Amino acid sequence: MSKKIGESLLLWRKIVFLLFFLVVFIFSGLSFYRSRHLAEPIVLGDGVSRVVRLSDYFSGVKNSINNARVYVLGQDEDGGSVLILGGSHAEEPAGRLAAWILVENALVKKGRMFVIPTANPSASTSTRPGGAYPPDYSIKTPWGEQKFRQGDRWSNPLDQWPDPEVYIHYPTRQQLAYMDIRNHNRTWPGRPNGTMTEKTCYAMTQLIIKEKIDLVIDLHEAELQYPVISTIVAHQKGQDIAALASMMISSEEGFNIGVEYSPTALRGLSHREIGDHTQAIPLLLETPEPFLDATRGRTNRELLLTGKDEFVMKAGKHGLLFEKLDEKGWPIEVRVGRHLSSIIQILKVWSELNPDRPVDLEGVPHYRDLVQNGVGFYLKDPSKAPSDRVFYE
C-alpha cells in the first residue's frame, strides 16, 4: 500500500513540476515575443523627403529582418552627402536616439543626409545572454513616454545561426572572434553571398557607393574601461576633418572629445573598411556608457539612462577607467547631446573644407539643449502626426 502511495506522490510531483515549467515557459516566451516585436514609432520631420529600404541597394537583404529603413533628408544632389548610422550596436542607445532626433527634427538646406536609426535591426530584438539586460527602456516626453528596445551587440541567433568556430573576415581573411560574425561593426565591407550580417554591411556599402556618400558617421558608446572612448575614430582620409572638428567641439560645445586613428591591422570595422572600399570618409563616435562596464552593479533601466554606478566609480578610484565618472554619472541626455553636437561640428568642418559640396544642417539641438531639456523634449508625438508620416522601427 505504501509503495502505491509513494508512486502516486511521485507522479503528482512530476505533474506539478511540469505545470510550473509550462507556466514559466509560456510567460517567458510571451515576454521574448513582445520584446522582439515591440514597435518603436518614428515621426518623419519636415526635412524627410523620402524613405527607402536597404534592399533598394542590394536585394539580398529583402526578405530578412535586417532590411532596414533609410530616411533621406534634403534633395540637393549638388551638395555633399552624409550617412548617419545609429544602432550598429543596439545595446548602445545614444546612437539610436541621436538618429531618431535627426529624423524627427533636422532640416538639410544644402546637400543630403541619409539616416539609418537601426543599422542592425536583428541585434535590437534580443539582449546579451547572461547580461541581465532589461528588454526595453522608456524616454519621458512632454506627451508621455516612448518605449525603445534595449538590444545587444550582436545579431539575434534566431536570425543568424550557427556561429563558426573561427570567423574569417572577408576579404582580408583575418581571424576574428567567432561571435563577431554577427557583429555589425566587424563585418564591413560585407559580401553578397555571406551571412545576414555580412549582407547587411554589403547593402550599406552599395548605398554608400551608389548615392556617392562623402561622409559616414557611425554612432557608438563604450564602457569606461575601454581605452577608445570620448573620441572620434578616423580613417586616414578623415584625419584633418576629425582634428578640426575636435577643436571646434572643445571650443564651442562645452565638452572635450579626442581623436584616434583607425588601425590598419584590425579589420571589419566601419572606420577602416568603408574608407578602404568606398569613396566615403568614415568617422566613428564613442560616448561613455557605464551600463557596459564589466564591474557595474545592477544592470537595470536606471543605470542605462542615468549612467550612475558606484562600482564603476570605485574602479575609477583604482585607476581602472579611461574616462571620468562621478556622482553625476553619464546620463542619456549628455551622451545623445555629445553625438548631435559632434555631427553638427563635423558637417561644419566638412562644408568649410569642401565649399562646392556643403551639407547645411538646421533644426538639430546641440549638447547644451539636450542637457537642459532632455531627450524626450525632441521626440514627436506619433498620435498627433499624420499616419503617412509615422513609421515603426
C-alpha positions in Angstrom: 0.0 0.0 0.0 2.8 2.4 0.9 4.5 1.7 -2.4 1.4 2.7 -4.3 1.2 5.9 -2.3 4.8 6.7 -3.0 4.4 6.2 -6.7 1.3 8.4 -6.6 3.1 11.2 -4.8 6.0 10.9 -7.3 3.6 11.2 -10.2 1.9 14.3 -8.8 5.3 15.8 -8.1 6.2 15.3 -11.7 2.9 16.9 -12.8 3.4 19.9 -10.5 6.9 20.4 -11.9 5.7 20.1 -15.5 2.9 22.6 -14.9 5.4 25.0 -13.3 7.7 24.6 -16.2 4.9 25.2 -18.7 3.8 28.4 -16.9 7.4 29.8 -16.8 7.9 28.7 -20.4 4.7 30.4 -21.6 5.3 33.7 -19.8 9.0 33.8 -20.8 8.0 33.1 -24.4 5.4 35.9 -24.3 8.0 38.3 -22.9 10.6 37.4 -25.5 7.9 37.8 -28.3 6.8 41.2 -27.0 10.4 42.4 -26.8 11.3 41.2 -30.3 8.1 42.7 -31.9 8.0 46.0 -29.9 7.0 48.7 -32.4 9.1 51.9 -32.0 7.3 54.9 -33.7 9.4 57.4 -35.5 7.7 60.6 -36.8 9.0 62.0 -40.1 10.1 65.6 -39.7 9.6 68.2 -42.3 13.1 67.6 -43.6 12.5 64.0 -44.6 12.0 63.8 -48.4 11.7 60.0 -48.8 12.1 56.7 -47.0 13.7 53.7 -48.7 14.9 50.3 -47.7 18.4 48.7 -47.8 17.0 46.2 -50.3 16.7 49.1 -52.8 20.5 48.9 -52.9 21.0 45.2 -52.5 18.1 42.7 -53.0 19.9 40.1 -50.9 18.5 41.6 -47.7 14.9 42.0 -48.9 13.4 39.1 -47.0 15.5 39.4 -43.9 14.8 41.3 -40.6 17.8 43.5 -41.5 16.1 45.2 -44.4 16.5 48.4 -42.5 14.7 51.7 -43.3 16.8 54.6 -44.7 15.5 58.1 -44.1 16.6 60.6 -46.6 16.7 64.3 -45.7 17.3 67.0 -48.3 17.2 66.8 -52.1 20.2 68.9 -53.2 22.3 66.4 -55.1 24.8 69.2 -56.0 25.8 69.4 -52.3 27.5 66.8 -50.2 26.0 63.6 -48.8 26.4 62.1 -45.4 25.2 58.8 -43.9 24.5 58.6 -40.2 24.4 55.1 -38.6 22.7 54.5 -35.3 22.3 51.1 -33.7 25.2 49.4 -35.3 25.4 48.0 -31.7 21.9 48.2 -30.5 22.9 47.9 -26.8 24.4 51.5 -27.2 21.2 53.6 -27.1 22.7 57.1 -27.5 23.4 56.4 -31.2 19.8 55.3 -32.0 18.3 58.2 -30.0 20.5 60.7 -31.8 19.5 59.3 -35.1 15.8 59.4 -34.0 16.1 63.1 -33.2 17.8 63.8 -36.6 14.9 62.2 -38.5 12.3 64.0 -36.5 13.9 67.4 -36.3 16.7 68.0 -38.8 16.4 70.2 -41.9 19.0 69.9 -44.7 19.2 73.1 -46.7 22.1 72.1 -48.8 23.2 68.5 -49.6 21.6 65.3 -48.4 21.6 63.3 -45.2 20.8 59.6 -45.1 19.9 58.3 -41.6 19.6 54.7 -40.5 18.5 54.7 -36.9 18.6 50.9 -36.6 21.6 49.7 -38.6 21.3 46.2 -37.3 17.6 45.6 -36.6 18.2 41.9 -35.6 20.5 43.0 -32.8 17.8 45.3 -31.4 15.4 42.3 -30.9 17.5 40.4 -28.2 19.7 41.2 -25.2 23.0 39.7 -24.2 22.7 36.2 -22.8 23.7 36.3 -19.2 23.9 40.0 -19.2 20.7 40.6 -17.2 19.8 43.5 -19.5 16.3 45.0 -19.3 14.4 44.2 -22.5 13.5 47.8 -23.1 13.6 51.3 -21.7 11.4 54.4 -21.8 12.1 58.0 -22.5 9.9 60.6 -20.8 8.4 63.2 -23.2 6.1 66.2 -22.8 3.3 63.9 -24.2 4.0 60.8 -22.2 6.7 58.1 -22.5 8.2 56.4 -25.6 9.5 52.9 -25.3 12.5 51.5 -27.1 14.1 48.0 -27.4 17.3 47.6 -25.5 19.1 45.3 -27.9 22.5 43.6 -28.0 25.9 44.0 -29.6 25.4 41.0 -32.0 22.7 39.9 -34.4 20.0 37.7 -32.8 20.9 34.0 -33.1 17.3 33.4 -34.2 18.2 35.3 -37.4 21.7 34.0 -37.9 23.0 30.7 -36.6 25.2 28.8 -36.0 28.5 30.7 -35.4 31.7 29.2 -36.8 34.5 28.1 -34.5 36.6 30.9 -36.1 35.3 33.8 -38.0 37.4 34.6 -41.1 36.8 38.2 -42.2 36.1 38.9 -45.8 38.1 39.9 -47.9 41.2 40.1 -45.7 40.9 36.6 -44.2 41.9 37.9 -40.8 40.8 35.6 -37.9 38.4 37.2 -35.5 36.3 36.0 -32.5 33.7 33.5 -33.6 30.7 35.6 -32.4 31.8 38.6 -34.3 30.4 37.1 -37.5 27.2 38.6 -36.0 28.8 41.9 -35.1 27.8 44.7 -37.5 31.0 46.5 -36.8 33.2 43.6 -37.6 31.7 42.5 -40.9 32.4 45.5 -43.2 32.6 45.8 -46.2 30.3 42.8 -46.2 29.8 40.3 -49.0 26.8 39.5 -51.2 26.8 35.7 -50.5 27.7 35.9 -46.8 25.8 35.7 -43.6 22.8 38.0 -42.9 25.1 40.5 -41.0 27.7 40.5 -43.8 24.9 41.1 -46.4 23.6 44.0 -44.3 27.1 45.6 -44.4 27.3 44.9 -48.1 23.9 46.6 -48.7 25.2 49.7 -46.9 28.4 49.6 -48.8 26.3 49.6 -52.0 24.3 52.5 -50.7 27.5 54.5 -50.0 28.8 53.9 -53.5 25.5 54.4 -55.4 24.5 57.5 -53.5 28.0 59.0 -53.7 28.2 59.4 -50.0 31.0 61.7 -48.8 30.9 61.1 -45.1 29.8 58.2 -42.9 29.3 58.9 -39.2 28.9 55.7 -37.1 27.4 56.4 -33.6 28.6 54.2 -30.7 29.1 54.1 -27.0 31.9 52.4 -25.0 32.5 51.1 -21.5 34.7 53.4 -19.4 37.3 50.6 -19.0 37.8 50.7 -22.8 40.6 53.0 -24.0 38.8 54.1 -27.2 36.3 56.4 -25.5 35.1 60.1 -25.8 36.7 60.2 -29.2 36.3 60.4 -32.9 37.9 57.4 -34.6 39.0 58.5 -38.1 40.3 56.7 -41.2 43.4 58.4 -42.6 41.2 60.1 -45.3 39.4 61.9 -42.5 42.2 62.8 -40.0 42.1 66.5 -40.8 38.3 66.7 -40.5 38.4 64.8 -37.2 41.2 67.0 -35.8 39.4 70.3 -36.8 36.1 69.0 -35.5 37.6 68.1 -32.2 39.0 71.6 -31.7 35.6 73.2 -32.7 33.7 70.9 -30.3 36.1 71.7 -27.4 35.8 75.5 -28.1 32.1 75.8 -28.9 30.1 72.9 -27.5 31.1 72.7 -23.8 32.8 69.3 -23.8 36.0 67.7 -25.0 36.4 64.9 -27.5 39.7 63.4 -28.7 40.8 61.8 -31.9 42.0 58.3 -32.6 43.3 56.9 -35.9 41.8 53.8 -37.4 44.2 50.9 -37.0 45.2 49.2 -40.3 45.8 45.8 -38.6 42.3 45.3 -37.2 39.7 44.5 -39.9 36.0 44.6 -40.3 35.3 48.0 -38.6 33.4 50.7 -40.3 36.1 53.3 -39.8 38.6 51.1 -41.6 36.7 49.2 -44.4 34.4 52.0 -45.6 37.4 54.2 -46.2 39.3 51.4 -47.9 36.5 50.1 -50.1 34.5 53.2 -51.0 34.9 56.9 -51.8 33.5 57.9 -48.4 35.3 59.2 -45.4 34.3 57.2 -42.3 34.3 58.5 -38.8 33.1 56.7 -35.6 32.0 58.5 -32.5 32.3 57.0 -29.0 30.5 58.3 -25.9 30.8 56.8 -22.4 28.2 54.2 -21.2 28.8 52.8 -17.7 26.0 50.3 -18.4 28.5 48.3 -20.4 31.3 48.0 -17.9 32.1 44.6 -16.5 32.5 46.0 -13.0 29.0 47.5 -13.0 26.3 46.9 -10.3 22.7 46.0 -11.1 22.1 46.1 -14.8 18.8 47.9 -15.0 17.0 50.7 -16.8 18.1 53.3 -14.2 21.8 52.5 -14.9 21.1 52.6 -18.6 19.6 56.1 -18.5 21.5 57.8 -15.7 24.9 56.3 -16.2 25.4 56.2 -12.4 27.1 53.3 -10.8 29.0 53.1 -7.5 31.0 50.0 -8.5 32.3 51.6 -11.8 33.1 54.8 -9.7 35.2 52.6 -7.4 37.0 51.2 -10.4 37.9 54.7 -11.3 39.4 55.4 -7.9 41.7 52.5 -8.5 42.8 53.9 -11.9 41.0 51.4 -14.0 38.9 53.8 -16.1 39.8 55.7 -19.3 37.1 58.3 -18.7 36.0 60.1 -15.5 32.9 59.1 -13.6 31.5 60.9 -10.6 28.1 61.2 -8.8 26.6 63.0 -11.9 27.1 59.8 -13.9 26.7 59.8 -17.7 23.0 60.4 -18.3 21.4 59.7 -21.6 20.8 63.3 -22.5 24.6 64.0 -22.1 25.5 61.1 -24.3 23.0 61.9 -27.0 23.9 65.6 -26.9 27.6 64.8 -27.4 26.7 62.8 -30.6 24.5 65.5 -32.0 26.9 68.4 -31.4 29.7 66.3 -32.8 27.7 65.7 -36.0 26.9 69.4 -36.3 30.6 70.4 -36.0 31.8 67.7 -38.3 29.4 68.8 -41.0 30.5 72.5 -40.5 34.1 71.5 -40.9 33.3 69.4 -44.0 31.4 72.3 -45.6 34.2 74.7 -44.9 36.8 72.4 -46.4 34.5 71.5 -49.3 32.5 74.6 -50.2 31.5 73.1 -53.5 29.8 70.2 -51.7 28.4 71.6 -48.4 25.9 69.9 -46.1 23.9 72.7 -44.4 22.1 71.3 -41.4 19.5 73.2 -39.3 17.0 72.4 -36.6 19.2 70.0 -34.7 19.6 70.6 -30.9 23.1 71.0 -29.5 24.6 69.3 -26.5 23.6 72.2 -24.2 20.0 71.9 -25.4 19.8 68.2 -24.6 21.3 68.8 -21.1 18.8 71.5 -20.4 15.7 69.9 -22.0 16.3 66.1 -22.1 16.0 63.7 -24.9 12.2 63.4 -24.8 11.7 67.1 -25.5 12.8 66.5 -29.1 10.7 63.3 -29.7 7.5 63.9 -31.6 4.1 62.6 -30.5 3.1 59.9 -33.1 -0.6 60.2 -32.1 -0.7 63.7 -33.4 1.2 63.1 -36.6 -0.5 62.1 -40.0 -0.4 58.4 -40.3 1.6 58.5 -43.5 4.4 60.4 -41.6 4.7 57.7 -38.9 6.9 54.7 -39.4 7.9 51.9 -37.0 11.3 50.5 -36.4 
